Amino acid sequence: MSAAPQLSVVIPVYNEEPNLPSLFARLYPVLDGLGRPYEVIFTNDGSADKSHELLKAQFAARPDVTRVI
């Protein structure tokens, strides 16, 4: 989406490796279906698991709407 976001979803992440794939699979289709420009901002709070790698992969897959801090 190239327009300025009308909706921002902020999600804190801390050791959420097992939950992130299902979150991605459910969240993005719902937001896409809204038909409004959006962004999803993930804040990784120092996870010790592979959450950061999953977030990087999600950013690579959807850089137009995904932000990782």
mmCIF file as Biopython writes it, N, C-alpha, C and O atoms, coordinates in Angstrom:
data_model
#
loop_
_atom_site.group_PDB
_atom_site.id
_atom_site.type_symbol
_atom_site.label_atom_id
_atom_site.label_alt_id
_atom_site.label_comp_id
_atom_site.label_asym_id
_atom_site.label_entity_id
_atom_site.label_seq_id
_atom_site.pdbx_PDB_ins_code
_atom_site.Cartn_x
_atom_site.Cartn_y
_atom_site.Cartn_z
_atom_site.occupancy
_atom_site.B_iso_or_equiv
_atom_site.auth_seq_id
_atom_site.auth_asym_id
_atom_site.pdbx_PDB_model_num
ATOM 1   N N  . MET A ? 1  ? 0.846   -1.168  0.000  1.0 0.0 1  A 1 
ATOM 2   C CA . MET A ? 1  ? 0.000   0.000   0.000  1.0 0.0 1  A 1 
ATOM 3   C C  . MET A ? 1  ? 0.896   1.236   0.000  1.0 0.0 1  A 1 
ATOM 4   O O  . MET A ? 1  ? 1.811   1.347   0.817  1.0 0.0 1  A 1 
ATOM 5   N N  . SER A ? 2  ? 0.638   2.137   -0.893 1.0 0.0 2  A 1 
ATOM 6   C CA . SER A ? 2  ? 1.508   3.286   -1.014 1.0 0.0 2  A 1 
ATOM 7   C C  . SER A ? 2  ? 0.954   4.533   -0.326 1.0 0.0 2  A 1 
ATOM 8   O O  . SER A ? 2  ? 1.712   5.465   -0.059 1.0 0.0 2  A 1 
ATOM 9   N N  . ALA A ? 3  ? -0.311  4.573   -0.040 1.0 0.0 3  A 1 
ATOM 10  C CA . ALA A ? 3  ? -0.909  5.742   0.612  1.0 0.0 3  A 1 
ATOM 11  C C  . ALA A ? 3  ? -0.519  5.776   2.088  1.0 0.0 3  A 1 
ATOM 12  O O  . ALA A ? 3  ? -0.143  4.761   2.674  1.0 0.0 3  A 1 
ATOM 13  N N  . ALA A ? 4  ? -0.616  6.966   2.670  1.0 0.0 4  A 1 
ATOM 14  C CA . ALA A ? 4  ? -0.344  7.091   4.103  1.0 0.0 4  A 1 
ATOM 15  C C  . ALA A ? 4  ? -1.319  6.219   4.883  1.0 0.0 4  A 1 
ATOM 16  O O  . ALA A ? 4  ? -2.507  6.175   4.561  1.0 0.0 4  A 1 
ATOM 17  N N  . PRO A ? 5  ? -0.826  5.524   5.907  1.0 0.0 5  A 1 
ATOM 18  C CA . PRO A ? 5  ? -1.716  4.630   6.655  1.0 0.0 5  A 1 
ATOM 19  C C  . PRO A ? 5  ? -2.841  5.381   7.349  1.0 0.0 5  A 1 
ATOM 20  O O  . PRO A ? 5  ? -2.632  6.443   7.935  1.0 0.0 5  A 1 
ATOM 21  N N  . GLN A ? 6  ? -4.025  4.815   7.271  1.0 0.0 6  A 1 
ATOM 22  C CA . GLN A ? 6  ? -5.171  5.308   8.033  1.0 0.0 6  A 1 
ATOM 23  C C  . GLN A ? 6  ? -5.306  4.539   9.337  1.0 0.0 6  A 1 
ATOM 24  O O  . GLN A ? 6  ? -6.010  4.965   10.253 1.0 0.0 6  A 1 
ATOM 25  N N  . LEU A ? 7  ? -4.625  3.403   9.409  1.0 0.0 7  A 1 
ATOM 26  C CA . LEU A ? 7  ? -4.709  2.534   10.570 1.0 0.0 7  A 1 
ATOM 27  C C  . LEU A ? 7  ? -3.315  2.019   10.896 1.0 0.0 7  A 1 
ATOM 28  O O  . LEU A ? 7  ? -2.600  1.541   10.015 1.0 0.0 7  A 1 
ATOM 29  N N  . SER A ? 8  ? -2.931  2.117   12.162 1.0 0.0 8  A 1 
ATOM 30  C CA . SER A ? 8  ? -1.662  1.556   12.632 1.0 0.0 8  A 1 
ATOM 31  C C  . SER A ? 8  ? -1.971  0.548   13.726 1.0 0.0 8  A 1 
ATOM 32  O O  . SER A ? 8  ? -2.701  0.840   14.673 1.0 0.0 8  A 1 
ATOM 33  N N  . VAL A ? 9  ? -1.404  -0.641  13.582 1.0 0.0 9  A 1 
ATOM 34  C CA . VAL A ? 9  ? -1.547  -1.689  14.583 1.0 0.0 9  A 1 
ATOM 35  C C  . VAL A ? 9  ? -0.174  -1.877  15.205 1.0 0.0 9  A 1 
ATOM 36  O O  . VAL A ? 9  ? 0.784   -2.193  14.499 1.0 0.0 9  A 1 
ATOM 37  N N  . VAL A ? 10 ? -0.061  -1.686  16.520 1.0 0.0 10 A 1 
ATOM 38  C CA . VAL A ? 10 ? 1.209   -1.817  17.223 1.0 0.0 10 A 1 
ATOM 39  C C  . VAL A ? 10 ? 1.152   -3.082  18.068 1.0 0.0 10 A 1 
ATOM 40  O O  . VAL A ? 10 ? 0.243   -3.270  18.877 1.0 0.0 10 A 1 
ATOM 41  N N  . ILE A ? 11 ? 2.150   -3.949  17.862 1.0 0.0 11 A 1 
ATOM 42  C CA . ILE A ? 11 ? 2.156   -5.240  18.549 1.0 0.0 11 A 1 
ATOM 43  C C  . ILE A ? 11 ? 3.495   -5.428  19.263 1.0 0.0 11 A 1 
ATOM 44  O O  . ILE A ? 11 ? 4.531   -5.538  18.606 1.0 0.0 11 A 1 
ATOM 45  N N  . PRO A ? 12 ? 3.488   -5.467  20.602 1.0 0.0 12 A 1 
ATOM 46  C CA . PRO A ? 12 ? 4.724   -5.776  21.318 1.0 0.0 12 A 1 
ATOM 47  C C  . PRO A ? 12 ? 5.027   -7.272  21.190 1.0 0.0 12 A 1 
ATOM 48  O O  . PRO A ? 12 ? 4.125   -8.109  21.223 1.0 0.0 12 A 1 
ATOM 49  N N  . VAL A ? 13 ? 6.304   -7.581  21.044 1.0 0.0 13 A 1 
ATOM 50  C CA . VAL A ? 13 ? 6.719   -8.974  20.861 1.0 0.0 13 A 1 
ATOM 51  C C  . VAL A ? 13 ? 7.808   -9.291  21.872 1.0 0.0 13 A 1 
ATOM 52  O O  . VAL A ? 13 ? 8.828   -8.605  21.935 1.0 0.0 13 A 1 
ATOM 53  N N  . TYR A ? 14 ? 7.588   -10.330 22.659 1.0 0.0 14 A 1 
ATOM 54  C CA . TYR A ? 14 ? 8.616   -10.833 23.569 1.0 0.0 14 A 1 
ATOM 55  C C  . TYR A ? 14 ? 8.494   -12.350 23.636 1.0 0.0 14 A 1 
ATOM 56  O O  . TYR A ? 14 ? 7.551   -12.890 24.216 1.0 0.0 14 A 1 
ATOM 57  N N  . ASN A ? 15 ? 9.459   -13.019 23.036 1.0 0.0 15 A 1 
ATOM 58  C CA . ASN A ? 15 ? 9.486   -14.486 23.007 1.0 0.0 15 A 1 
ATOM 59  C C  . ASN A ? 15 ? 8.166   -15.070 22.488 1.0 0.0 15 A 1 
ATOM 60  O O  . ASN A ? 15 ? 7.559   -15.927 23.130 1.0 0.0 15 A 1 
ATOM 61  N N  . GLU A ? 16 ? 7.745   -14.600 21.339 1.0 0.0 16 A 1 
ATOM 62  C CA . GLU A ? 16 ? 6.480   -15.035 20.740 1.0 0.0 16 A 1 
ATOM 63  C C  . GLU A ? 16 ? 6.688   -15.934 19.525 1.0 0.0 16 A 1 
ATOM 64  O O  . GLU A ? 16 ? 5.790   -16.059 18.692 1.0 0.0 16 A 1 
ATOM 65  N N  . GLU A ? 17 ? 7.846   -16.557 19.412 1.0 0.0 17 A 1 
ATOM 66  C CA . GLU A ? 17 ? 8.157   -17.393 18.253 1.0 0.0 17 A 1 
ATOM 67  C C  . GLU A ? 17 ? 7.034   -18.371 17.887 1.0 0.0 17 A 1 
ATOM 68  O O  . GLU A ? 17 ? 6.685   -18.454 16.709 1.0 0.0 17 A 1 
ATOM 69  N N  . PRO A ? 18 ? 6.459   -19.104 18.821 1.0 0.0 18 A 1 
ATOM 70  C CA . PRO A ? 18 ? 5.425   -20.077 18.427 1.0 0.0 18 A 1 
ATOM 71  C C  . PRO A ? 18 ? 4.123   -19.419 17.953 1.0 0.0 18 A 1 
ATOM 72  O O  . PRO A ? 18 ? 3.338   -20.044 17.240 1.0 0.0 18 A 1 
ATOM 73  N N  . ASN A ? 19 ? 3.895   -18.170 18.344 1.0 0.0 19 A 1 
ATOM 74  C CA . ASN A ? 19 ? 2.625   -17.513 18.029 1.0 0.0 19 A 1 
ATOM 75  C C  . ASN A ? 19 ? 2.667   -16.639 16.781 1.0 0.0 19 A 1 
ATOM 76  O O  . ASN A ? 19 ? 1.622   -16.372 16.188 1.0 0.0 19 A 1 
ATOM 77  N N  . LEU A ? 20 ? 3.837   -16.193 16.375 1.0 0.0 20 A 1 
ATOM 78  C CA . LEU A ? 20 ? 3.920   -15.241 15.269 1.0 0.0 20 A 1 
ATOM 79  C C  . LEU A ? 20 ? 3.401   -15.784 13.938 1.0 0.0 20 A 1 
ATOM 80  O O  . LEU A ? 20 ? 2.679   -15.063 13.248 1.0 0.0 20 A 1 
ATOM 81  N N  . PRO A ? 21 ? 3.729   -17.018 13.538 1.0 0.0 21 A 1 
ATOM 82  C CA . PRO A ? 21 ? 3.215   -17.480 12.242 1.0 0.0 21 A 1 
ATOM 83  C C  . PRO A ? 21 ? 1.689   -17.441 12.140 1.0 0.0 21 A 1 
ATOM 84  O O  . PRO A ? 21 ? 1.153   -17.034 11.109 1.0 0.0 21 A 1 
ATOM 85  N N  . SER A ? 22 ? 0.988   -17.856 13.183 1.0 0.0 22 A 1 
ATOM 86  C CA . SER A ? 22 ? -0.474  -17.810 13.123 1.0 0.0 22 A 1 
ATOM 87  C C  . SER A ? 22 ? -0.986  -16.370 13.185 1.0 0.0 22 A 1 
ATOM 88  O O  . SER A ? 22 ? -2.008  -16.053 12.577 1.0 0.0 22 A 1 
ATOM 89  N N  . LEU A ? 23 ? -0.293  -15.507 13.905 1.0 0.0 23 A 1 
ATOM 90  C CA . LEU A ? 23 ? -0.672  -14.096 13.925 1.0 0.0 23 A 1 
ATOM 91  C C  . LEU A ? 23 ? -0.564  -13.506 12.526 1.0 0.0 23 A 1 
ATOM 92  O O  . LEU A ? 23 ? -1.492  -12.848 12.056 1.0 0.0 23 A 1 
ATOM 93  N N  . PHE A ? 24 ? 0.570   -13.737 11.852 1.0 0.0 24 A 1 
ATOM 94  C CA . PHE A ? 24 ? 0.749   -13.223 10.494 1.0 0.0 24 A 1 
ATOM 95  C C  . PHE A ? 24 ? -0.344  -13.753 9.565  1.0 0.0 24 A 1 
ATOM 96  O O  . PHE A ? 24 ? -0.931  -13.004 8.784  1.0 0.0 24 A 1 
ATOM 97  N N  . ALA A ? 25 ? -0.605  -15.052 9.662  1.0 0.0 25 A 1 
ATOM 98  C CA . ALA A ? 25 ? -1.576  -15.691 8.769  1.0 0.0 25 A 1 
ATOM 99  C C  . ALA A ? 25 ? -2.989  -15.170 8.974  1.0 0.0 25 A 1 
ATOM 100 O O  . ALA A ? 25 ? -3.785  -15.169 8.035  1.0 0.0 25 A 1 
ATOM 101 N N  . ARG A ? 26 ? -3.314  -14.735 10.162 1.0 0.0 26 A 1 
ATOM 102 C CA . ARG A ? 26 ? -4.668  -14.258 10.447 1.0 0.0 26 A 1 
ATOM 103 C C  . ARG A ? 26 ? -4.806  -12.745 10.328 1.0 0.0 26 A 1 
ATOM 104 O O  . ARG A ? 26 ? -5.824  -12.251 9.845  1.0 0.0 26 A 1 
ATOM 105 N N  . LEU A ? 27 ? -3.791  -12.008 10.766 1.0 0.0 27 A 1 
ATOM 106 C CA . LEU A ? 27 ? -3.881  -10.557 10.828 1.0 0.0 27 A 1 
ATOM 107 C C  . LEU A ? 27 ? -3.857  -9.892  9.455  1.0 0.0 27 A 1 
ATOM 108 O O  . LEU A ? 27 ? -4.719  -9.069  9.150  1.0 0.0 27 A 1 
ATOM 109 N N  . TYR A ? 28 ? -2.884  -10.242 8.634  1.0 0.0 28 A 1 
ATOM 110 C CA . TYR A ? 28 ? -2.731  -9.558  7.352  1.0 0.0 28 A 1 
ATOM 111 C C  . TYR A ? 28 ? -3.939  -9.727  6.421  1.0 0.0 28 A 1 
ATOM 112 O O  . TYR A ? 28 ? -4.345  -8.747  5.797  1.0 0.0 28 A 1 
ATOM 113 N N  . PRO A ? 29 ? -4.525  -10.909 6.301  1.0 0.0 29 A 1 
ATOM 114 C CA . PRO A ? 29 ? -5.718  -11.016 5.453  1.0 0.0 29 A 1 
ATOM 115 C C  . PRO A ? 29 ? -6.885  -10.150 5.938  1.0 0.0 29 A 1 
ATOM 116 O O  . PRO A ? 29 ? -7.620  -9.583  5.128  1.0 0.0 29 A 1 
ATOM 117 N N  . VAL A ? 30 ? -7.051  -10.051 7.247  1.0 0.0 30 A 1 
ATOM 118 C CA . VAL A ? 30 ? -8.124  -9.214  7.782  1.0 0.0 30 A 1 
ATOM 119 C C  . VAL A ? 30 ? -7.860  -7.746  7.454  1.0 0.0 30 A 1 
ATOM 120 O O  . VAL A ? 30 ? -8.759  -7.035  7.006  1.0 0.0 30 A 1 
ATOM 121 N N  . LEU A ? 31 ? -6.634  -7.300  7.676  1.0 0.0 31 A 1 
ATOM 122 C CA . LEU A ? 31 ? -6.301  -5.909  7.378  1.0 0.0 31 A 1 
ATOM 123 C C  . LEU A ? 31 ? -6.380  -5.628  5.878  1.0 0.0 31 A 1 
ATOM 124 O O  . LEU A ? 31 ? -6.849  -4.564  5.473  1.0 0.0 31 A 1 
ATOM 125 N N  . ASP A ? 32 ? -5.928  -6.566  5.055  1.0 0.0 32 A 1 
ATOM 126 C CA . ASP A ? 32 ? -6.041  -6.397  3.600  1.0 0.0 32 A 1 
ATOM 127 C C  . ASP A ? 32 ? -7.501  -6.242  3.191  1.0 0.0 32 A 1 
ATOM 128 O O  . ASP A ? 32 ? -7.823  -5.463  2.294  1.0 0.0 32 A 1 
ATOM 129 N N  . GLY A ? 33 ? -8.370  -6.979  3.844  1.0 0.0 33 A 1 
ATOM 130 C CA . GLY A ? 33 ? -9.793  -6.954  3.520  1.0 0.0 33 A 1 
ATOM 131 C C  . GLY A ? 33 ? -10.488 -5.653  3.880  1.0 0.0 33 A 1 
ATOM 132 O O  . GLY A ? 33 ? -11.591 -5.395  3.399  1.0 0.0 33 A 1 
ATOM 133 N N  . LEU A ? 34 ? -9.872  -4.831  4.712  1.0 0.0 34 A 1 
ATOM 134 C CA . LEU A ? 34 ? -10.489 -3.558  5.082  1.0 0.0 34 A 1 
ATOM 135 C C  . LEU A ? 34 ? -10.512 -2.573  3.929  1.0 0.0 34 A 1 
ATOM 136 O O  . LEU A ? 34 ? -11.362 -1.685  3.875  1.0 0.0 34 A 1 
ATOM 137 N N  . GLY A ? 35 ? -9.566  -2.736  3.000  1.0 0.0 35 A 1 
ATOM 138 C CA . GLY A ? 35 ? -9.512  -1.829  1.871  1.0 0.0 35 A 1 
ATOM 139 C C  . GLY A ? 35 ? -9.041  -0.427  2.233  1.0 0.0 35 A 1 
ATOM 140 O O  . GLY A ? 35 ? -9.315  0.529   1.507  1.0 0.0 35 A 1 
ATOM 141 N N  . ARG A ? 36 ? -8.344  -0.303  3.334  1.0 0.0 36 A 1 
ATOM 142 C CA . ARG A ? 36 ? -7.802  0.988   3.792  1.0 0.0 36 A 1 
ATOM 143 C C  . ARG A ? 36 ? -6.303  0.844   3.973  1.0 0.0 36 A 1 
ATOM 144 O O  . ARG A ? 36 ? -5.829  -0.238  4.319  1.0 0.0 36 A 1 
ATOM 145 N N  . PRO A ? 37 ? -5.547  1.906   3.748  1.0 0.0 37 A 1 
ATOM 146 C CA . PRO A ? 37 ? -4.105  1.833   3.981  1.0 0.0 37 A 1 
ATOM 147 C C  . PRO A ? 37 ? -3.819  1.598   5.466  1.0 0.0 37 A 1 
ATOM 148 O O  . PRO A ? 37 ? -4.428  2.221   6.337  1.0 0.0 37 A 1 
ATOM 149 N N  . TYR A ? 38 ? -2.886  0.691   5.733  1.0 0.0 38 A 1 
ATOM 150 C CA . TYR A ? 38 ? -2.550  0.366   7.117  1.0 0.0 38 A 1 
ATOM 151 C C  . TYR A ? 38 ? -1.060  0.080   7.238  1.0 0.0 38 A 1 
ATOM 152 O O  . TYR A ? 38 ? -0.350  -0.062  6.243  1.0 0.0 38 A 1 
ATOM 153 N N  . GLU A ? 39 ? -0.609  -0.001  8.486  1.0 0.0 39 A 1 
ATOM 154 C CA . GLU A ? 39 ? 0.730   -0.462  8.795  1.0 0.0 39 A 1 
ATOM 155 C C  . GLU A ? 39 ? 0.652   -1.307  10.056 1.0 0.0 39 A 1 
ATOM 156 O O  . GLU A ? 39 ? -0.196  -1.085  10.920 1.0 0.0 39 A 1 
ATOM 157 N N  . VAL A ? 40 ? 1.550   -2.280  10.145 1.0 0.0 40 A 1 
ATOM 158 C CA . VAL A ? 40 ? 1.664   -3.100  11.344 1.0 0.0 40 A 1 
ATOM 159 C C  . VAL A ? 40 ? 3.063   -2.849  11.894 1.0 0.0 40 A 1 
ATOM 160 O O  . VAL A ? 40 ? 4.061   -3.074  11.210 1.0 0.0 40 A 1 
ATOM 161 N N  . ILE A ? 41 ? 3.123   -2.384  13.132 1.0 0.0 41 A 1 
ATOM 162 C CA . ILE A ? 41 ? 4.392   -2.051  13.777 1.0 0.0 41 A 1 
ATOM 163 C C  . ILE A ? 41 ? 4.637   -3.068  14.890 1.0 0.0 41 A 1 
ATOM 164 O O  . ILE A ? 41 ? 3.885   -3.141  15.861 1.0 0.0 41 A 1 
ATOM 165 N N  . PHE A ? 42 ? 5.698   -3.846  14.729 1.0 0.0 42 A 1 
ATOM 166 C CA . PHE A ? 42 ? 6.098   -4.822  15.741 1.0 0.0 42 A 1 
ATOM 167 C C  . PHE A ? 42 ? 7.251   -4.232  16.540 1.0 0.0 42 A 1 
ATOM 168 O O  . PHE A ? 42 ? 8.231   -3.761  15.963 1.0 0.0 42 A 1 
ATOM 169 N N  . THR A ? 43 ? 7.141   -4.255  17.862 1.0 0.0 43 A 1 
ATOM 170 C CA . THR A ? 43 ? 8.235   -3.817  18.717 1.0 0.0 43 A 1 
ATOM 171 C C  . THR A ? 43 ? 8.779   -5.044  19.440 1.0 0.0 43 A 1 
ATOM 172 O O  . THR A ? 43 ? 8.122   -5.609  20.313 1.0 0.0 43 A 1 
ATOM 173 N N  . ASN A ? 44 ? 9.975   -5.440  19.066 1.0 0.0 44 A 1 
ATOM 174 C CA . ASN A ? 44 ? 10.603  -6.602  19.683 1.0 0.0 44 A 1 
ATOM 175 C C  . ASN A ? 44 ? 11.301  -6.150  20.960 1.0 0.0 44 A 1 
ATOM 176 O O  . ASN A ? 44 ? 12.263  -5.384  20.914 1.0 0.0 44 A 1 
ATOM 177 N N  . ASP A ? 45 ? 10.820  -6.621  22.078 1.0 0.0 45 A 1 
ATOM 178 C CA . ASP A ? 45 ? 11.322  -6.203  23.390 1.0 0.0 45 A 1 
ATOM 179 C C  . ASP A ? 45 ? 12.460  -7.088  23.892 1.0 0.0 45 A 1 
ATOM 180 O O  . ASP A ? 45 ? 12.484  -7.448  25.069 1.0 0.0 45 A 1 
ATOM 181 N N  . GLY A ? 46 ? 13.409  -7.445  23.013 1.0 0.0 46 A 1 
ATOM 182 C CA . GLY A ? 46 ? 14.580  -8.213  23.422 1.0 0.0 46 A 1 
ATOM 183 C C  . GLY A ? 46 ? 14.328  -9.697  23.536 1.0 0.0 46 A 1 
ATOM 184 O O  . GLY A ? 46 ? 14.849  -10.341 24.446 1.0 0.0 46 A 1 
ATOM 185 N N  . SER A ? 47 ? 13.554  -10.246 22.647 1.0 0.0 47 A 1 
ATOM 186 C CA . SER A ? 47 ? 13.256  -11.677 22.692 1.0 0.0 47 A 1 
ATOM 187 C C  . SER A ? 47 ? 14.520  -12.514 22.634 1.0 0.0 47 A 1 
ATOM 188 O O  . SER A ? 47 ? 15.471  -12.173 21.931 1.0 0.0 47 A 1 
ATOM 189 N N  . ALA A ? 48 ? 14.523  -13.618 23.380 1.0 0.0 48 A 1 
ATOM 190 C CA . ALA A ? 48 ? 15.656  -14.548 23.394 1.0 0.0 48 A 1 
ATOM 191 C C  . ALA A ? 48 ? 15.432  -15.711 22.432 1.0 0.0 48 A 1 
ATOM 192 O O  . ALA A ? 48 ? 16.342  -16.512 22.221 1.0 0.0 48 A 1 
ATOM 193 N N  . ASP A ? 49 ? 14.246  -15.820 21.847 1.0 0.0 49 A 1 
ATOM 194 C CA . ASP A ? 49 ? 13.954  -16.900 20.912 1.0 0.0 49 A 1 
ATOM 195 C C  . ASP A ? 49 ? 14.159  -16.392 19.478 1.0 0.0 49 A 1 
ATOM 196 O O  . ASP A ? 49 ? 14.904  -15.435 19.269 1.0 0.0 49 A 1 
ATOM 197 N N  . LYS A ? 50 ? 13.526  -17.004 18.511 1.0 0.0 50 A 1 
ATOM 198 C CA . LYS A ? 50 ? 13.700  -16.634 17.104 1.0 0.0 50 A 1 
ATOM 199 C C  . LYS A ? 50 ? 12.642  -15.638 16.617 1.0 0.0 50 A 1 
ATOM 200 O O  . LYS A ? 50 ? 12.392  -15.533 15.417 1.0 0.0 50 A 1 
ATOM 201 N N  . SER A ? 51 ? 12.039  -14.928 17.530 1.0 0.0 51 A 1 
ATOM 202 C CA . SER A ? 51 ? 11.036  -13.928 17.142 1.0 0.0 51 A 1 
ATOM 203 C C  . SER A ? 51 ? 11.611  -12.912 16.165 1.0 0.0 51 A 1 
ATOM 204 O O  . SER A ? 51 ? 10.954  -12.545 15.190 1.0 0.0 51 A 1 
ATOM 205 N N  . HIS A ? 52 ? 12.834  -12.455 16.422 1.0 0.0 52 A 1 
ATOM 206 C CA . HIS A ? 52 ? 13.439  -11.446 15.554 1.0 0.0 52 A 1 
ATOM 207 C C  . HIS A ? 52 ? 13.594  -11.962 14.118 1.0 0.0 52 A 1 
ATOM 208 O O  . HIS A ? 52 ? 13.335  -11.229 13.163 1.0 0.0 52 A 1 
ATOM 209 N N  . GLU A ? 53 ? 14.007  -13.200 13.971 1.0 0.0 53 A 1 
ATOM 210 C CA . GLU A ? 53 ? 14.160  -13.776 12.631 1.0 0.0 53 A 1 
ATOM 211 C C  . GLU A ? 53 ? 12.813  -13.873 11.918 1.0 0.0 53 A 1 
ATOM 212 O O  . GLU A ? 53 ? 12.723  -13.608 10.719 1.0 0.0 53 A 1 
ATOM 213 N N  . LEU A ? 54 ? 11.780  -14.247 12.641 1.0 0.0 54 A 1 
ATOM 214 C CA . LEU A ? 54 ? 10.445  -14.325 12.042 1.0 0.0 54 A 1 
ATOM 215 C C  . LEU A ? 54 ? 9.943   -12.944 11.634 1.0 0.0 54 A 1 
ATOM 216 O O  . LEU A ? 54 ? 9.317   -12.792 10.585 1.0 0.0 54 A 1 
ATOM 217 N N  . LEU A ? 55 ? 10.216  -11.947 12.457 1.0 0.0 55 A 1 
ATOM 218 C CA . LEU A ? 55 ? 9.817   -10.582 12.125 1.0 0.0 55 A 1 
ATOM 219 C C  . LEU A ? 55 ? 10.567  -10.076 10.898 1.0 0.0 55 A 1 
ATOM 220 O O  . LEU A ? 55 ? 9.983   -9.408  10.045 1.0 0.0 55 A 1 
ATOM 221 N N  . LYS A ? 56 ? 11.860  -10.390 10.805 1.0 0.0 56 A 1 
ATOM 222 C CA . LYS A ? 56 ? 12.635  -9.994  9.626  1.0 0.0 56 A 1 
ATOM 223 C C  . LYS A ? 56 ? 12.069  -10.647 8.368  1.0 0.0 56 A 1 
ATOM 224 O O  . LYS A ? 56 ? 11.969  -10.001 7.325  1.0 0.0 56 A 1 
ATOM 225 N N  . ALA A ? 57 ? 11.702  -11.910 8.459  1.0 0.0 57 A 1 
ATOM 226 C CA . ALA A ? 57 ? 11.134  -12.607 7.311  1.0 0.0 57 A 1 
ATOM 227 C C  . ALA A ? 57 ? 9.785   -12.011 6.919  1.0 0.0 57 A 1 
ATOM 228 O O  . ALA A ? 57 ? 9.478   -11.888 5.733  1.0 0.0 57 A 1 
ATOM 229 N N  . GLN A ? 58 ? 8.990   -11.645 7.903  1.0 0.0 58 A 1 
ATOM 230 C CA . GLN A ? 58 ? 7.691   -11.027 7.605  1.0 0.0 58 A 1 
ATOM 231 C C  . GLN A ? 58 ? 7.884   -9.668  6.956  1.0 0.0 58 A 1 
ATOM 232 O O  . GLN A ? 58 ? 7.149   -9.309  6.036  1.0 0.0 58 A 1 
ATOM 233 N N  . PHE A ? 59 ? 8.860   -8.913  7.425  1.0 0.0 59 A 1 
ATOM 234 C CA . PHE A ? 59 ? 9.161   -7.632  6.800  1.0 0.0 59 A 1 
ATOM 235 C C  . PHE A ? 59 ? 9.582   -7.838  5.346  1.0 0.0 59 A 1 
ATOM 236 O O  . PHE A ? 59 ? 9.163   -7.086  4.466  1.0 0.0 59 A 1 
ATOM 237 N N  . ALA A ? 60 ? 10.401  -8.841  5.094  1.0 0.0 60 A 1 
ATOM 238 C CA . ALA A ? 60 ? 10.836  -9.125  3.721  1.0 0.0 60 A 1 
ATOM 239 C C  . ALA A ? 60 ? 9.650   -9.504  2.834  1.0 0.0 60 A 1 
ATOM 240 O O  . ALA A ? 60 ? 9.621   -9.167  1.651  1.0 0.0 60 A 1 
ATOM 241 N N  . ALA A ? 61 ? 8.673   -10.206 3.412  1.0 0.0 61 A 1 
ATOM 242 C CA . ALA A ? 61 ? 7.494   -10.618 2.648  1.0 0.0 61 A 1 
ATOM 243 C C  . ALA A ? 61 ? 6.508   -9.479  2.417  1.0 0.0 61 A 1 
ATOM 244 O O  . ALA A ? 61 ? 5.858   -9.432  1.372  1.0 0.0 61 A 1 
ATOM 245 N N  . ARG A ? 62 ? 6.386   -8.558  3.375  1.0 0.0 62 A 1 
ATOM 246 C CA . ARG A ? 62 ? 5.402   -7.473  3.291  1.0 0.0 62 A 1 
ATOM 247 C C  . ARG A ? 62 ? 6.007   -6.138  3.701  1.0 0.0 62 A 1 
ATOM 248 O O  . ARG A ? 62 ? 5.511   -5.515  4.640  1.0 0.0 62 A 1 
ATOM 249 N N  . PRO A ? 63 ? 7.071   -5.671  3.028  1.0 0.0 63 A 1 
ATOM 250 C CA . PRO A ? 63 ? 7.721   -4.433  3.447  1.0 0.0 63 A 1 
ATOM 251 C C  . PRO A ? 63 ? 6.852   -3.198  3.265  1.0 0.0 63 A 1 
ATOM 252 O O  . PRO A ? 63 ? 7.120   -2.153  3.857  1.0 0.0 63 A 1 
ATOM 253 N N  . ASP A ? 64 ? 5.828   -3.314  2.462  1.0 0.0 64 A 1 
ATOM 254 C CA . ASP A ? 64 ? 4.938   -2.161  2.207  1.0 0.0 64 A 1 
ATOM 255 C C  . ASP A ? 64 ? 4.125   -1.784  3.439  1.0 0.0 64 A 1 
ATOM 256 O O  . ASP A ? 64 ? 3.760   -0.619  3.595  1.0 0.0 64 A 1 
ATOM 257 N N  . VAL A ? 65 ? 3.835   -2.739  4.315  1.0 0.0 65 A 1 
ATOM 258 C CA . VAL A ? 65 ? 2.957   -2.469  5.459  1.0 0.0 65 A 1 
ATOM 259 C C  . VAL A ? 65 ? 3.549   -2.871  6.805  1.0 0.0 65 A 1 
ATOM 260 O O  . VAL A ? 65 ? 2.940   -2.617  7.845  1.0 0.0 65 A 1 
ATOM 261 N N  . THR A ? 66 ? 4.728   -3.495  6.804  1.0 0.0 66 A 1 
ATOM 262 C CA . THR A ? 66 ? 5.313   -4.017  8.025  1.0 0.0 66 A 1 
ATOM 263 C C  . THR A ? 66 ? 6.474   -3.153  8.488  1.0 0.0 66 A 1 
ATOM 264 O O  . THR A ? 66 ? 7.340   -2.777  7.698  1.0 0.0 66 A 1 
ATOM 265 N N  . ARG A ? 67 ? 6.481   -2.845  9.766  1.0 0.0 67 A 1 
ATOM 266 C CA . ARG A ? 67 ? 7.584   -2.127  10.403 1.0 0.0 67 A 1 
ATOM 267 C C  . ARG A ? 67 ? 8.048   -2.955  11.588 1.0 0.0 67 A 1 
ATOM 268 O O  . ARG A ? 67 ? 7.225   -3.492  12.329 1.0 0.0 67 A 1 
ATOM 269 N N  . VAL A ? 68 ? 9.356   -3.064  11.774 1.0 0.0 68 A 1 
ATOM 270 C CA . VAL A ? 68 ? 9.911   -3.819  12.904 1.0 0.0 68 A 1 
ATOM 271 C C  . VAL A ? 68 ? 10.863  -2.904  13.658 1.0 0.0 68 A 1 
ATOM 272 O O  . VAL A ? 68 ? 11.798  -2.345  13.085 1.0 0.0 68 A 1 
ATOM 273 N N  . ILE A ? 69 ? 10.611  -2.763  14.939 1.0 0.0 69 A 1 
ATOM 274 C CA . ILE A ? 69 ? 11.464  -1.944  15.800 1.0 0.0 69 A 1 
ATOM 275 C C  . ILE A ? 69 ? 12.125  -2.852  16.815 1.0 0.0 69 A 1 
ATOM 276 O O  . ILE A ? 69 ? 12.895  -2.384  17.653 1.0 0.0 69 A 1 
#
